Amino acid sequence: MNIQRWIARRQPSWQELDTLLKKAEKQGLKTLKADEIRQLSSLYRSVSGDLARAKTNQVGELVVRDLHSLTTRGYSQIYQGSRRQEWRAIREFYLWGFPAAVQQAGGYIAFATALFVLAGLIGWWLSWRDPNFLRLIVPGHLIEQVRDRGELWMGSIVGMEPFASSSIMINNIQVSLAAVAGGMTAGLLTLYSMLLNGLMIGTIGALVTQNNLAFPFWAFVFPHGALELPAIFLAGGAGFLLARAIVFPGQYRRSDALKLYGTRAAQLVFGLVPMLVIAGIIEGFFSPNPYVPNVVKYLAGLVLFVSLIAYLSRKRL
């Protein structure tokens, strides 16, 4: 390769990239016109190739250093702008996209919620009619602790809050993702997850009520449950969206239906995971705190739930 001829031929491109970069660095990338941005990207790729070629052919330390400087500046402008756009997209999703996705999937979420509530009522009713039913659902040591010692089990969290909080987060996310993935079994595992979780909460609710511990128990549940339970309902709705694509694809091919409803389900998952993280922090640090009055816990749960409903009801004007 004739190095001098190659440098002379490529130098105008390097100078043009340098000019565009100076403008972007001084006035901001937004000030560039669409054609200039396209040219900037094209020149950046071209100069990156020149840098690799210059290193391979040992064209000189000065040229390599200048090309390296150009590519570094180009990378900073192009990918910094890309990252800013990504952050704007994330912000836009959580401001408007997630509430819109919840509203669009409202029927599926309502169905999941109804299954959970129905199972909870059945668990409550059976627990009052047949004491032996409790032992089928609730571990024996918890029944013994509540009935024989008159104690709730949440006090074990106190003193190990960070570990408990992270464990709770991981468990809740796993349960929710399992409910979502259950949609791929035509919704059977999602159905099972909603019914089982509802049955558990109804049965445990009956147990603590029978032993006069309902008030402190629900005081513990309310703060984190205001986010955790709706997140489970959203996970159930996402699972039933996937089941809809498999069982009732309608006018779409099943693969196309999975893409359509799978995208909507993914939007619900992206939104519910932060809800579960926040709920896990509350459940680990706030809900079991013996120094926080129960009335304050009820109030905190109510405020969180009302705020969540208001947020999910948002519509872009």
C-alpha positions as CSV (number, residue, x, y, z in Angstrom):
1,M,0.0,0.0,0.0
2,N,1.3,3.5,-0.9
3,I,0.9,5.1,2.5
4,Q,1.2,8.8,1.3
5,R,-1.4,8.3,-1.5
6,W,-3.8,6.5,0.9
7,I,-3.5,9.3,3.5
8,A,-4.1,11.9,0.8
9,R,-7.1,10.1,-0.4
10,R,-8.7,9.5,3.0
11,Q,-7.8,12.7,4.7
12,P,-10.8,14.7,3.4
13,S,-13.1,12.2,5.1
14,W,-11.2,12.6,8.4
15,Q,-11.4,16.3,8.2
16,E,-15.2,16.1,7.4
17,L,-15.7,13.9,10.4
18,D,-13.7,16.3,12.6
19,T,-15.8,19.2,11.5
20,L,-19.1,17.4,12.2
21,L,-17.8,16.3,15.6
22,K,-16.7,19.8,16.6
23,K,-20.2,21.0,15.7
24,A,-21.9,18.3,17.7
25,E,-19.5,18.8,20.7
26,K,-20.0,22.5,20.7
27,Q,-23.7,22.8,20.0
28,G,-25.1,19.3,20.8
29,L,-26.0,16.4,18.6
30,K,-29.6,17.6,18.3
31,T,-28.4,20.6,16.3
32,L,-27.2,18.4,13.4
33,K,-29.6,17.9,10.5
34,A,-30.8,14.4,9.6
35,D,-28.4,14.3,6.6
36,E,-25.5,15.4,8.9
37,I,-26.3,12.7,11.4
38,R,-26.4,10.0,8.7
39,Q,-23.1,11.3,7.4
40,L,-21.6,11.4,10.8
41,S,-22.5,7.7,11.3
42,S,-21.1,6.7,7.9
43,L,-17.9,8.6,8.4
44,Y,-17.4,7.1,11.9
45,R,-17.7,3.6,10.5
46,S,-15.3,4.5,7.6
47,V,-12.7,6.1,9.9
48,S,-12.9,3.1,12.3
49,G,-11.9,0.9,9.3
50,D,-9.1,3.4,8.5
51,L,-7.8,3.1,12.1
52,A,-7.7,-0.7,11.8
53,R,-5.9,-0.5,8.5
54,A,-3.5,2.1,9.8
55,K,-2.5,-0.1,12.7
56,T,-2.1,-3.2,10.4
57,N,0.1,-1.3,7.8
58,Q,2.1,0.7,10.4
59,V,1.4,4.1,8.7
60,G,2.9,6.0,11.6
61,E,2.2,6.7,15.2
62,L,0.9,10.3,14.6
63,V,-1.7,9.1,12.0
64,V,-2.8,6.3,14.3
65,R,-3.2,8.6,17.2
66,D,-5.2,11.1,15.3
67,L,-7.5,8.4,13.9
68,H,-7.9,6.9,17.4
69,S,-8.9,10.3,18.7
70,L,-11.5,10.7,15.9
71,T,-13.0,7.3,16.5
72,T,-13.2,7.9,20.3
73,R,-14.9,11.2,19.8
74,G,-17.2,9.7,17.2
75,Y,-18.2,6.8,19.5
76,S,-18.9,9.2,22.3
77,Q,-21.2,11.3,20.3
78,I,-23.1,8.5,18.5
79,Y,-23.5,6.1,21.3
80,Q,-24.0,8.7,24.0
81,G,-26.9,10.0,22.0
82,S,-28.2,6.4,21.5
83,R,-28.0,5.8,25.3
84,R,-29.9,9.1,25.9
85,Q,-32.6,7.9,23.5
86,E,-32.8,4.6,25.3
87,W,-33.2,6.3,28.6
88,R,-35.9,8.6,27.1
89,A,-37.7,5.5,25.7
90,I,-37.6,3.8,29.2
91,R,-38.9,6.9,30.8
92,E,-41.6,7.2,28.2
93,F,-42.6,3.5,28.8
94,Y,-43.0,3.9,32.5
95,L,-44.8,7.2,32.2
96,W,-47.3,6.1,29.6
97,G,-46.5,2.8,27.9
98,F,-47.0,0.6,31.0
99,P,-50.3,2.1,32.0
100,A,-51.5,1.8,28.4
101,A,-50.5,-1.9,28.3
102,V,-52.3,-2.6,31.5
103,Q,-55.5,-0.9,30.2
104,Q,-55.2,-2.8,26.9
105,A,-54.9,-6.1,28.8
106,G,-57.6,-5.2,31.3
107,G,-59.9,-8.2,30.5
108,Y,-57.1,-10.7,31.0
109,I,-55.9,-9.1,34.2
110,A,-59.5,-9.0,35.5
111,F,-59.9,-12.7,34.7
112,A,-56.7,-13.5,36.7
113,T,-57.8,-11.4,39.6
114,A,-61.3,-13.0,39.6
115,L,-59.7,-16.5,39.7
116,F,-57.5,-15.4,42.7
117,V,-60.3,-13.9,44.6
118,L,-62.6,-16.9,43.9
119,A,-60.0,-19.3,45.2
120,G,-59.4,-17.1,48.2
121,L,-63.1,-17.1,49.1
122,I,-63.2,-20.9,48.6
123,G,-60.2,-21.4,50.9
124,W,-61.7,-19.1,53.5
125,W,-65.1,-21.0,53.4
126,L,-63.6,-24.5,53.5
127,S,-61.2,-23.5,56.4
128,W,-64.2,-22.5,58.5
129,R,-66.3,-25.5,57.6
130,D,-63.5,-28.1,58.0
131,P,-60.6,-27.5,60.3
132,N,-58.7,-30.4,58.7
133,F,-58.7,-28.5,55.4
134,L,-56.1,-26.1,56.9
135,R,-53.5,-28.9,57.2
136,L,-53.8,-29.6,53.4
137,I,-52.8,-26.0,52.5
138,V,-50.9,-24.5,55.4
139,P,-47.6,-26.0,56.8
140,G,-48.2,-27.7,60.2
141,H,-45.6,-25.6,62.1
142,L,-47.4,-22.4,61.1
143,I,-50.7,-23.8,62.3
144,E,-49.0,-24.7,65.6
145,Q,-47.4,-21.3,66.0
146,V,-50.7,-19.5,65.4
147,R,-53.1,-21.8,67.2
148,D,-51.0,-23.0,70.1
149,R,-48.7,-20.0,70.8
150,G,-50.9,-17.2,69.5
151,E,-48.0,-15.8,67.4
152,L,-47.5,-14.7,63.8
153,W,-44.4,-15.8,61.9
154,M,-43.3,-12.5,60.4
155,G,-41.2,-11.5,63.4
156,S,-38.4,-13.8,62.1
157,I,-37.7,-11.2,59.5
158,V,-36.6,-8.6,62.0
159,G,-32.9,-8.5,62.4
160,M,-32.2,-10.0,58.9
161,E,-33.9,-7.4,56.8
162,P,-31.5,-7.2,53.8
163,F,-31.3,-11.0,53.4
164,A,-35.1,-11.4,53.8
165,S,-35.9,-8.5,51.4
166,S,-33.7,-9.9,48.6
167,S,-35.1,-13.4,49.2
168,I,-38.6,-12.1,49.0
169,M,-37.9,-10.2,45.8
170,I,-36.4,-13.2,44.1
171,N,-39.2,-15.5,45.2
172,N,-42.0,-13.1,44.1
173,I,-40.3,-12.5,40.7
174,Q,-40.0,-16.3,40.2
175,V,-43.6,-16.9,41.1
176,S,-44.8,-14.1,38.8
177,L,-42.6,-15.2,35.9
178,A,-43.8,-18.8,36.4
179,A,-47.4,-17.5,36.0
180,V,-46.4,-15.7,32.8
181,A,-44.6,-18.7,31.4
182,G,-47.6,-20.8,32.3
183,G,-49.3,-19.2,29.4
184,M,-47.3,-21.4,27.1
185,T,-49.1,-24.4,28.5
186,A,-52.3,-23.0,27.0
187,G,-52.8,-21.2,30.3
188,L,-53.1,-24.3,32.5
189,L,-50.1,-23.4,34.7
190,T,-51.2,-19.8,34.9
191,L,-54.7,-20.9,36.0
192,Y,-53.1,-23.2,38.6
193,S,-50.9,-20.4,39.9
194,M,-53.8,-18.0,40.3
195,L,-55.9,-20.6,42.1
196,L,-53.2,-21.8,44.4
197,N,-52.0,-18.4,45.5
198,G,-55.6,-17.3,46.1
199,L,-56.4,-20.5,48.0
200,M,-53.3,-19.9,50.2
201,I,-54.2,-16.3,51.1
202,G,-57.8,-17.3,51.8
203,T,-56.8,-20.2,54.0
204,I,-54.2,-18.3,56.0
205,G,-56.6,-15.4,56.4
206,A,-59.1,-17.8,57.9
207,L,-56.4,-19.3,60.2
208,V,-55.4,-15.9,61.7
209,T,-59.0,-14.8,62.0
210,Q,-59.9,-17.9,64.0
211,N,-57.1,-17.1,66.4
212,N,-57.8,-13.3,66.8
213,L,-54.6,-12.3,64.9
214,A,-56.3,-10.9,61.8
215,F,-55.6,-7.2,62.6
216,P,-51.8,-7.5,63.0
217,F,-51.6,-10.1,60.1
218,W,-53.3,-7.8,57.6
219,A,-51.4,-4.8,58.9
220,F,-48.3,-6.8,57.8
221,V,-49.8,-7.7,54.4
222,F,-51.3,-4.4,53.4
223,P,-48.1,-2.2,52.8
224,H,-46.3,-4.6,50.4
225,G,-49.5,-6.4,49.3
226,A,-50.7,-3.2,47.7
227,L,-48.0,-3.7,45.1
228,E,-47.3,-7.4,45.3
229,L,-50.8,-8.7,44.7
230,P,-51.6,-6.4,41.7
231,A,-48.2,-7.5,40.3
232,I,-49.3,-11.2,40.6
233,F,-52.6,-10.3,38.8
234,L,-50.6,-8.6,36.0
235,A,-48.5,-11.7,35.7
236,G,-51.6,-13.8,35.4
237,G,-53.0,-11.4,32.8
238,A,-49.7,-11.7,30.8
239,G,-49.9,-15.5,31.0
240,F,-53.5,-15.5,29.7
241,L,-52.4,-13.3,26.9
242,L,-49.9,-15.9,25.8
243,A,-52.6,-18.6,26.2
244,R,-54.9,-16.6,24.0
245,A,-52.3,-16.6,21.2
246,I,-52.0,-20.4,21.5
247,V,-55.6,-21.4,22.0
248,F,-57.5,-18.7,20.1
249,P,-55.1,-17.1,17.6
250,G,-58.2,-15.8,15.7
251,Q,-57.4,-14.3,12.2
252,Y,-53.6,-14.6,12.8
253,R,-51.3,-17.5,12.3
254,R,-50.4,-18.9,15.7
255,S,-46.8,-17.7,15.3
256,D,-48.0,-14.2,14.4
257,A,-50.4,-14.3,17.3
258,L,-47.6,-15.2,19.7
259,K,-45.6,-12.3,18.5
260,L,-48.5,-9.9,18.9
261,Y,-49.7,-11.1,22.3
262,G,-46.2,-11.9,23.5
263,T,-45.2,-8.3,23.0
264,R,-48.1,-7.2,25.1
265,A,-47.3,-9.7,27.8
266,A,-43.6,-8.6,27.8
267,Q,-44.8,-5.0,28.4
268,L,-46.7,-6.2,31.5
269,V,-43.6,-8.1,32.7
270,F,-41.3,-5.0,32.3
271,G,-43.8,-3.0,34.4
272,L,-44.5,-5.6,37.2
273,V,-40.9,-6.4,38.0
274,P,-40.1,-3.0,39.5
275,M,-43.4,-3.3,41.5
276,L,-42.1,-6.6,43.0
277,V,-38.7,-5.1,43.8
278,I,-40.4,-2.2,45.7
279,A,-42.8,-4.6,47.4
280,G,-39.9,-6.8,48.4
281,I,-38.1,-3.8,50.0
282,I,-41.3,-2.9,51.9
283,E,-41.9,-6.4,53.0
284,G,-38.4,-6.8,54.2
285,F,-37.9,-3.5,56.0
286,F,-41.3,-1.9,56.7
287,S,-44.1,-4.5,57.0
288,P,-42.6,-6.5,59.8
289,N,-41.1,-3.5,61.7
290,P,-42.5,-3.7,65.3
291,Y,-41.9,0.0,65.9
292,V,-44.3,1.0,63.1
293,P,-47.9,1.1,64.5
294,N,-50.4,-1.2,62.7
295,V,-52.6,1.8,61.8
296,V,-49.7,3.4,60.0
297,K,-49.1,0.2,58.0
298,Y,-52.8,0.1,57.0
299,L,-52.6,3.7,55.9
300,A,-49.3,3.1,54.0
301,G,-50.9,0.2,52.1
302,L,-54.0,2.2,51.3
303,V,-51.9,5.2,50.0
304,L,-49.8,2.8,47.8
305,F,-52.8,1.1,46.4
306,V,-54.7,4.3,45.5
307,S,-51.5,5.7,44.0
308,L,-51.0,2.6,41.9
309,I,-54.6,2.7,40.6
310,A,-54.2,6.4,39.8
311,Y,-50.9,5.6,37.9
312,L,-52.3,2.7,36.0
313,S,-55.3,4.8,35.0
314,R,-53.2,7.5,33.3
315,K,-54.0,8.3,29.7
316,R,-52.0,10.5,27.4
317,L,-54.1,13.6,26.5
